[in-house]
Amino acid sequence: MTFLIGVLKTGLALFSILALIDVAGILLIWMLRRVIRHVTLANDYLTAIRSARAHQRFVNRQQQLTDE
């Protein structure tokens, strides 16, 4: 009987460790997805700024050519 209790305790301990590893893995994947999403949004924002600046340079150049 004592052996059976020991086996059950060991099994429960192993199951608990595996469950914690699983939860940690899920949290890590979730955090990585958030980081990737934020990096993507930041990249899109910077691309929009560069595009707006390029467009403004184009408009300014067209205005200069028109003024000449």
QUIWOTA-V951754 format. One line per field, one symbol per residue. phi: phi as a letter, one per 30 degrees, with the letter a starting at -180 (. if undefined). psi: psi as a letter, one per 40 degrees, with the letter a starting at -180 (. if undefined). A space follows every 50 residues. Layout:
# QUIWOTA-V951754
phi = ???
psi = ???
This chain:
# QUIWOTA-V951754
phi = .ddddddddddddddddddddddddddddddddddddddddddddddddd dddddddddddddddddd
psi = dddddddddddddddddddddddddddddddddddddddddddddddddd ddddddddddddddddd.
